[in-house]
């Protein structure tokens, strides 16, 4: 698991995101990053200079 995903998990926990939903989002993020890596695209290219906490808050908000 990447540091970025770990930080997202901590933020989701802090926000009270249910464990099942947080696990699903973390798994999706890890899969997306792994797929990008396999295609030769770095995590930085996908996430940019994104702040993990802001990223996690935004995604949690969008997921409801």
C-alpha positions as CSV (number, residue, x, y, z in Angstrom):
1,X,0.0,0.0,0.0
2,X,1.3,3.4,-0.9
3,X,1.8,6.2,1.6
4,X,-0.9,8.2,-0.3
5,X,-3.4,5.4,0.2
6,X,-2.5,5.0,3.9
7,X,-3.0,8.7,4.4
8,X,-6.4,8.6,2.7
9,X,-7.4,5.7,4.9
10,X,-6.5,7.7,8.0
11,X,-8.6,10.7,6.7
12,X,-11.5,8.4,6.0
13,X,-11.4,7.0,9.5
14,X,-11.2,10.5,10.9
15,X,-14.2,11.5,8.9
16,X,-16.2,8.5,10.1
17,X,-16.4,6.8,6.7
18,X,-17.7,3.2,7.3
19,X,-14.9,0.7,7.1
20,X,-16.5,-1.2,4.2
21,X,-16.7,1.9,2.1
22,X,-13.1,3.0,3.1
23,X,-11.8,-0.4,2.2
24,X,-13.5,-0.3,-1.2
25,X,-12.2,3.2,-2.0
26,X,-8.7,2.2,-0.9
27,X,-8.8,-1.0,-3.0
28,X,-10.0,1.0,-6.0
29,X,-7.3,3.6,-5.6
30,X,-4.6,0.9,-5.2
31,X,-5.9,-0.8,-8.3
32,X,-5.9,2.4,-10.3
33,X,-2.4,3.2,-9.2
34,X,-1.2,-0.3,-10.0
35,X,-2.8,-0.2,-13.4
36,X,-1.2,3.1,-14.1
37,X,2.2,1.8,-13.0
38,X,1.8,-1.2,-15.3
39,X,1.1,1.2,-18.1
40,X,4.3,3.2,-17.3
41,X,2.4,6.1,-15.7
42,X,3.7,7.2,-12.3
43,X,1.4,7.9,-9.3
44,X,2.6,11.5,-9.4
45,X,1.3,11.8,-12.9
46,X,-2.1,10.6,-11.8
47,X,-2.4,12.3,-8.5
48,X,-0.3,15.4,-9.3
49,X,0.6,17.4,-6.2
50,X,-2.6,16.2,-4.6
51,X,-2.9,16.5,-0.8
52,X,-4.1,13.0,0.4
53,X,-6.4,14.5,3.1
54,X,-8.1,16.8,0.6
55,X,-8.3,14.0,-2.0
56,X,-9.9,11.6,0.6
57,X,-12.4,14.2,1.8
58,X,-13.4,15.0,-1.8
59,X,-13.8,11.4,-2.7
60,X,-15.7,10.5,0.5
61,X,-18.1,13.5,-0.1
62,X,-18.7,12.4,-3.7
63,X,-19.4,8.8,-2.6
64,X,-21.9,10.1,0.0
